[in-house]
Structures are given as structure tokens and as C-alpha cells.
Amino acid sequence: MCPLNRKLARQEAFRDLLRTENLKALLFIGNTAVGPGFCGDFRCVAGNRIIFYRQVVLIFPDSESVLFAGSEIQRQAAARNSSVSDCQFS
């Protein structure tokens, strides 16, 4: 897993991209897959290993990112492990 400073640097790079391209948000959807497949490796965006189902991260240009998890247990794990500070159950 990546060190926290690298994860935060990635999020800042995403924010720079959003500002440069004048985009409102980036949406990342991850599942339990890791690696270079269709879903990619969600850990490089959120810094959290998904253990069940899916998670979604929204990155905004001028505000904190938000992570949505499908269960309260996943939300708690994401809140402990993720580089995203706002983790919600949905």
C-alpha cells in the first residue's frame, strides 16, 4: 500500500486536473478487484482496500473528497484506513 503522503499527493493531482479541465468532479467506482483490470486498483485513489461489494469516491476541485460505502462496516474500515476523511454509508 502507498504511504499517506503519496495518496494525498494523488488527490491533489486529481484536483489540479479538475481545475485545469474545468470539471465539477471525478467519480471513481471500485470493487474487490485489484490491479490493471476494468475496475483498476481503487486503493491508489482512496487508499482503502475494499473487502466487500463496491465503494465510490467523488473528488471535487475545491472541497474534500467523499467516499461512499455500501455497509456500515465498510464505512468504518474506510474511515480508519482511507486517505479520504469524509466516509459515508449509502
OpenMM code with the backbone's topology and positions (N, CA, C; nanometers):
from openmm import Vec3, app, unit

residues = "MET CYS PRO LEU ASN ARG LYS LEU ALA ARG GLN GLU ALA PHE ARG ASP LEU LEU ARG THR GLU ASN LEU LYS ALA LEU LEU PHE ILE GLY ASN THR ALA VAL GLY PRO GLY PHE CYS GLY ASP PHE ARG CYS VAL ALA GLY ASN ARG ILE ILE PHE TYR ARG GLN VAL VAL LEU ILE PHE PRO ASP SER GLU SER VAL LEU PHE ALA GLY SER GLU ILE GLN ARG GLN ALA ALA ALA ARG ASN SER SER VAL SER ASP CYS GLN PHE SER".split()
positions = [
    Vec3(0.0840, -0.1184, 0.0000),
    Vec3(0.0000, 0.0000, 0.0000),
    Vec3(0.0885, 0.1248, 0.0000),
    Vec3(0.0356, 0.2307, -0.0522),
    Vec3(0.1087, 0.3565, -0.0649),
    Vec3(0.1134, 0.4309, 0.0677),
    Vec3(0.2217, 0.5048, 0.0897),
    Vec3(0.2246, 0.5925, 0.2074),
    Vec3(0.1185, 0.7017, 0.1949),
    Vec3(0.0724, 0.7520, 0.3082),
    Vec3(-0.0345, 0.8518, 0.3093),
    Vec3(0.0025, 0.9765, 0.2290),
    Vec3(0.1275, 1.0224, 0.2377),
    Vec3(0.1641, 1.1437, 0.1639),
    Vec3(0.1523, 1.1237, 0.0135),
    Vec3(0.1773, 1.0027, -0.0359),
    Vec3(0.1614, 0.9759, -0.1789),
    Vec3(0.0136, 0.9766, -0.2179),
    Vec3(-0.0716, 0.9215, -0.1319),
    Vec3(-0.2157, 0.9213, -0.1591),
    Vec3(-0.2698, 1.0639, -0.1629),
    Vec3(-0.2253, 1.1446, -0.0671),
    Vec3(-0.2712, 1.2831, -0.0642),
    Vec3(-0.2190, 1.3605, -0.1850),
    Vec3(-0.0973, 1.3315, -0.2279),
    Vec3(-0.0426, 1.3962, -0.3476),
    Vec3(-0.1245, 1.3586, -0.4712),
    Vec3(-0.1684, 1.2327, -0.4786),
    Vec3(-0.2533, 1.1908, -0.5909),
    Vec3(-0.3845, 1.2681, -0.5914),
    Vec3(-0.4454, 1.2825, -0.4736),
    Vec3(-0.5717, 1.3561, -0.4678),
    Vec3(-0.5519, 1.5007, -0.5100),
    Vec3(-0.4402, 1.5602, -0.4723),
    Vec3(-0.4140, 1.6979, -0.5144),
    Vec3(-0.3921, 1.7042, -0.6654),
    Vec3(-0.3283, 1.6027, -0.7227),
    Vec3(-0.3118, 1.5970, -0.8689),
    Vec3(-0.4476, 1.5860, -0.9378),
    Vec3(-0.5388, 1.5064, -0.8803),
    Vec3(-0.6742, 1.4976, -0.9356),
    Vec3(-0.7436, 1.6337, -0.9291),
    Vec3(-0.7265, 1.7038, -0.8177),
    Vec3(-0.7882, 1.8372, -0.8040),
    Vec3(-0.7320, 1.9346, -0.9075),
    Vec3(-0.6016, 1.9280, -0.9299),
    Vec3(-0.5398, 2.0132, -1.0325),
    Vec3(-0.5986, 1.9828, -1.1696),
    Vec3(-0.6176, 1.8545, -1.1998),
    Vec3(-0.6787, 1.8150, -1.3274),
    Vec3(-0.8201, 1.8708, -1.3396),
    Vec3(-0.8964, 1.8608, -1.2327),
    Vec3(-1.0331, 1.9138, -1.2335),
    Vec3(-1.0340, 2.0636, -1.2624),
    Vec3(-0.9459, 2.1356, -1.1988),
    Vec3(-0.9397, 2.2812, -1.2203),
    Vec3(-0.8956, 2.3128, -1.3634),
    Vec3(-0.7930, 2.2444, -1.4111),
    Vec3(-0.7397, 2.2689, -1.5454),
    Vec3(-0.8443, 2.2411, -1.6528),
    Vec3(-0.9176, 2.1331, -1.6360),
    Vec3(-1.0179, 2.0923, -1.7361),
    Vec3(-1.1562, 2.1517, -1.7078),
    Vec3(-1.1658, 2.2310, -1.6025),
    Vec3(-1.2918, 2.2944, -1.5637),
    Vec3(-1.4037, 2.1905, -1.5425),
    Vec3(-1.3699, 2.0851, -1.4701),
    Vec3(-1.4661, 1.9789, -1.4388),
    Vec3(-1.5207, 1.9994, -1.2982),
    Vec3(-1.6407, 1.9518, -1.2742),
    Vec3(-1.7053, 1.9656, -1.1432),
    Vec3(-1.6609, 1.8585, -1.0446),
    Vec3(-1.6353, 1.7366, -1.0939),
    Vec3(-1.5973, 1.6267, -1.0050),
    Vec3(-1.5418, 1.5108, -1.0868),
    Vec3(-1.4669, 1.4247, -1.0189),
    Vec3(-1.4260, 1.2956, -1.0743),
    Vec3(-1.4935, 1.1881, -0.9910),
    Vec3(-1.5448, 1.0874, -1.0571),
    Vec3(-1.6144, 0.9779, -0.9911),
    Vec3(-1.5330, 0.8507, -1.0121),
    Vec3(-1.4960, 0.7857, -0.9018),
    Vec3(-1.4229, 0.6599, -0.9070),
    Vec3(-1.5077, 0.5529, -0.8411),
    Vec3(-1.5249, 0.4406, -0.9105),
    Vec3(-1.6015, 0.3289, -0.8584),
    Vec3(-1.5082, 0.2092, -0.8502),
    Vec3(-1.5011, 0.1495, -0.7332),
    Vec3(-1.4143, 0.0345, -0.7159),
    Vec3(-1.4888, -0.0825, -0.6555),
    Vec3(-1.4377, -0.2017, -0.6847),
    Vec3(-1.4923, -0.3214, -0.6212),
    Vec3(-1.3769, -0.3976, -0.5584),
    Vec3(-1.3952, -0.5243, -0.5296),
    Vec3(-1.2909, -0.6007, -0.4617),
    Vec3(-1.1751, -0.6367, -0.5526),
    Vec3(-1.1854, -0.6104, -0.6835),
    Vec3(-1.0765, -0.6380, -0.7764),
    Vec3(-0.9623, -0.5398, -0.7526),
    Vec3(-0.8409, -0.5878, -0.7718),
    Vec3(-0.7243, -0.5001, -0.7664),
    Vec3(-0.6401, -0.5270, -0.8893),
    Vec3(-0.5599, -0.4307, -0.9283),
    Vec3(-0.4726, -0.4491, -1.0429),
    Vec3(-0.5192, -0.3696, -1.1629),
    Vec3(-0.4681, -0.4024, -1.2818),
    Vec3(-0.4901, -0.3196, -1.4006),
    Vec3(-0.6177, -0.3530, -1.4787),
    Vec3(-0.7088, -0.4284, -1.4219),
    Vec3(-0.8308, -0.4662, -1.4929),
    Vec3(-0.9276, -0.3512, -1.5085),
    Vec3(-1.0487, -0.3813, -1.5497),
    Vec3(-1.1516, -0.2807, -1.5772),
    Vec3(-1.1731, -0.1863, -1.4591),
    Vec3(-1.1804, -0.2416, -1.3382),
    Vec3(-1.2054, -0.1583, -1.2205),
    Vec3(-1.0792, -0.0966, -1.1644),
    Vec3(-0.9625, -0.1356, -1.2168),
    Vec3(-0.8383, -0.0778, -1.1687),
    Vec3(-0.8121, -0.1119, -1.0238),
    Vec3(-0.7243, -0.0383, -0.9640),
    Vec3(-0.6921, -0.0604, -0.8243),
    Vec3(-0.7411, 0.0609, -0.7452),
    Vec3(-0.8559, 0.0470, -0.6855),
    Vec3(-0.9218, 0.1545, -0.6120),
    Vec3(-0.8324, 0.2095, -0.5011),
    Vec3(-0.7406, 0.1249, -0.4515),
    Vec3(-0.6540, 0.1674, -0.3416),
    Vec3(-0.5694, 0.2886, -0.3789),
    Vec3(-0.5332, 0.3022, -0.5065),
    Vec3(-0.4484, 0.4163, -0.5438),
    Vec3(-0.5252, 0.5473, -0.5389),
    Vec3(-0.6577, 0.5423, -0.5415),
    Vec3(-0.7386, 0.6637, -0.5338),
    Vec3(-0.7776, 0.6926, -0.3895),
    Vec3(-0.8297, 0.5919, -0.3222),
    Vec3(-0.8852, 0.6133, -0.1880),
    Vec3(-0.7943, 0.5683, -0.0754),
    Vec3(-0.6969, 0.4845, -0.1082),
    Vec3(-0.6107, 0.4345, -0.0021),
    Vec3(-0.6800, 0.3345, 0.0882),
    Vec3(-0.7835, 0.2707, 0.0380),
    Vec3(-0.8594, 0.1768, 0.1189),
    Vec3(-0.8833, 0.0494, 0.0388),
    Vec3(-0.8572, -0.0655, 0.0989),
    Vec3(-0.8828, -0.1935, 0.0334),
    Vec3(-1.0274, -0.2321, 0.0562),
    Vec3(-1.0996, -0.2527, -0.0521),
    Vec3(-1.2407, -0.2911, -0.0418),
    Vec3(-1.2482, -0.4391, -0.0099),
    Vec3(-1.3231, -0.4725, 0.0931),
    Vec3(-1.3343, -0.6126, 0.1333),
    Vec3(-1.4700, -0.6731, 0.0954),
    Vec3(-1.5634, -0.5897, 0.0539),
    Vec3(-1.6946, -0.6409, 0.0154),
    Vec3(-1.7629, -0.5417, -0.0767),
    Vec3(-1.8189, -0.5902, -0.1852),
    Vec3(-1.9005, -0.5151, -0.2781),
    Vec3(-1.8249, -0.3992, -0.3414),
    Vec3(-1.8780, -0.2791, -0.3352),
    Vec3(-1.8178, -0.1646, -0.4025),
    Vec3(-1.8101, -0.0433, -0.3115),
    Vec3(-1.7215, 0.0494, -0.3523),
    Vec3(-1.7162, 0.1812, -0.2903),
    Vec3(-1.7022, 0.2842, -0.4004),
    Vec3(-1.7433, 0.4053, -0.3693),
    Vec3(-1.7392, 0.5154, -0.4657),
    Vec3(-1.6692, 0.6330, -0.3990),
    Vec3(-1.5814, 0.6990, -0.4742),
    Vec3(-1.5188, 0.8219, -0.4266),
    Vec3(-1.5491, 0.9327, -0.5257),
    Vec3(-1.5930, 1.0447, -0.4739),
    Vec3(-1.6106, 1.1669, -0.5530),
    Vec3(-1.5010, 1.2635, -0.5115),
    Vec3(-1.4260, 1.3125, -0.6099),
    Vec3(-1.3216, 1.4109, -0.5834),
    Vec3(-1.3646, 1.5419, -0.6467),
    Vec3(-1.3617, 1.6472, -0.5664),
    Vec3(-1.4051, 1.7798, -0.6095),
    Vec3(-1.2835, 1.8727, -0.6184),
    Vec3(-1.2902, 1.9749, -0.7019),
    Vec3(-1.1745, 2.0624, -0.7175),
    Vec3(-1.1438, 2.1487, -0.5955),
    Vec3(-1.2460, 2.1917, -0.5222),
    Vec3(-1.2233, 2.2882, -0.4152),
    Vec3(-1.2814, 2.2478, -0.2811),
    Vec3(-1.3106, 2.1196, -0.2638),
    Vec3(-1.3598, 2.0724, -0.1346),
    Vec3(-1.3117, 1.9294, -0.1128),
    Vec3(-1.3349, 1.8803, 0.0064),
    Vec3(-1.2874, 1.7472, 0.0422),
    Vec3(-1.3558, 1.6379, -0.0404),
    Vec3(-1.2815, 1.5324, -0.0652),
    Vec3(-1.3366, 1.4155, -0.1328),
    Vec3(-1.4344, 1.3442, -0.0401),
    Vec3(-1.5257, 1.2668, -0.0996),
    Vec3(-1.6243, 1.1905, -0.0229),
    Vec3(-1.6202, 1.0465, -0.0698),
    Vec3(-1.6157, 0.9528, 0.0250),
    Vec3(-1.6190, 0.8099, -0.0048),
    Vec3(-1.7526, 0.7547, 0.0431),
    Vec3(-1.8189, 0.6787, -0.0428),
    Vec3(-1.9457, 0.6133, -0.0076),
    Vec3(-1.9229, 0.4631, -0.0035),
    Vec3(-1.9632, 0.4016, 0.1061),
    Vec3(-1.9508, 0.2574, 0.1239),
    Vec3(-2.0894, 0.1972, 0.1376),
    Vec3(-2.1022, 0.0715, 0.0986),
    Vec3(-2.2318, 0.0050, 0.0962),
    Vec3(-2.2750, -0.0587, 0.2265),
    Vec3(-2.1903, -0.0544, 0.3274),
    Vec3(-2.2296, -0.1080, 0.4578),
    Vec3(-2.1616, -0.0254, 0.5668),
    Vec3(-2.2158, -0.0310, 0.6845),
    Vec3(-2.1580, 0.0432, 0.7962),
    Vec3(-2.0197, -0.0107, 0.8322),
    Vec3(-2.0019, -0.1407, 0.8211),
    Vec3(-1.8705, -0.1997, 0.8496),
    Vec3(-1.7666, -0.1483, 0.7505),
    Vec3(-1.8034, -0.1425, 0.6219),
    Vec3(-1.7126, -0.0885, 0.5205),
    Vec3(-1.6842, 0.0587, 0.5458),
    Vec3(-1.7839, 0.1332, 0.5874),
    Vec3(-1.7639, 0.2755, 0.6154),
    Vec3(-1.6637, 0.2942, 0.7292),
    Vec3(-1.6794, 0.2128, 0.8342),
    Vec3(-1.5889, 0.2219, 0.9482),
    Vec3(-1.4456, 0.1872, 0.9075),
    Vec3(-1.4303, 0.0822, 0.8270),
    Vec3(-1.2964, 0.0436, 0.7802),
    Vec3(-1.2360, 0.1536, 0.6937),
    Vec3(-1.3172, 0.2119, 0.6070),
    Vec3(-1.2686, 0.3198, 0.5208),
    Vec3(-1.2297, 0.4415, 0.6040),
    Vec3(-1.3072, 0.4723, 0.7066),
    Vec3(-1.2763, 0.5867, 0.7921),
    Vec3(-1.1423, 0.5667, 0.8640),
    Vec3(-1.1107, 0.4424, 0.8993),
    Vec3(-0.9832, 0.4121, 0.9650),
    Vec3(-0.8666, 0.4132, 0.8674),
    Vec3(-0.8880, 0.3609, 0.7462),
    Vec3(-0.7765, 0.3305, 0.6560),
    Vec3(-0.7599, 0.4240, 0.5378),
    Vec3(-0.8625, 0.4940, 0.5003),
    Vec3(-0.8615, 0.5697, 0.3762),
    Vec3(-0.7929, 0.7047, 0.3904),
    Vec3(-0.7413, 0.7546, 0.2791),
    Vec3(-0.6903, 0.8923, 0.2750),
    Vec3(-0.8035, 0.9922, 0.2594),
    Vec3(-0.9261, 0.9420, 0.2381),
    Vec3(-1.0448, 1.0285, 0.2279),
    Vec3(-1.1027, 1.0416, 0.3685),
    Vec3(-1.1173, 1.1652, 0.4145),
    Vec3(-1.1620, 1.1840, 0.5531),
    Vec3(-1.3130, 1.1762, 0.5699),
    Vec3(-1.3894, 1.2062, 0.4650),
    Vec3(-1.5362, 1.2028, 0.4729),
    Vec3(-1.5857, 1.0704, 0.4154),
    Vec3(-1.6121, 0.9733, 0.5015),
    Vec3(-1.6578, 0.8402, 0.4602),
    Vec3(-1.8012, 0.8219, 0.5077),
    Vec3(-1.8893, 0.7909, 0.4138),
    Vec3(-2.0322, 0.7819, 0.4452),
    Vec3(-2.0891, 0.6472, 0.4024),
    Vec3(-2.1935, 0.6072, 0.4726),
    Vec3(-2.2689, 0.4853, 0.4382),
    Vec3(-2.3842, 0.5259, 0.3462),
    Vec3(-2.3987, 0.4533, 0.2371),
    Vec3(-2.5131, 0.4830, 0.1493),
    Vec3(-2.5726, 0.3546, 0.0968),
] * unit.nanometer
topology = app.Topology()
chain = topology.addChain("A")
for resn in residues:
    res = topology.addResidue(resn, chain)
    for name in ("N", "CA", "C"):
        topology.addAtom(name, app.Element.getBySymbol(name[0]), res)
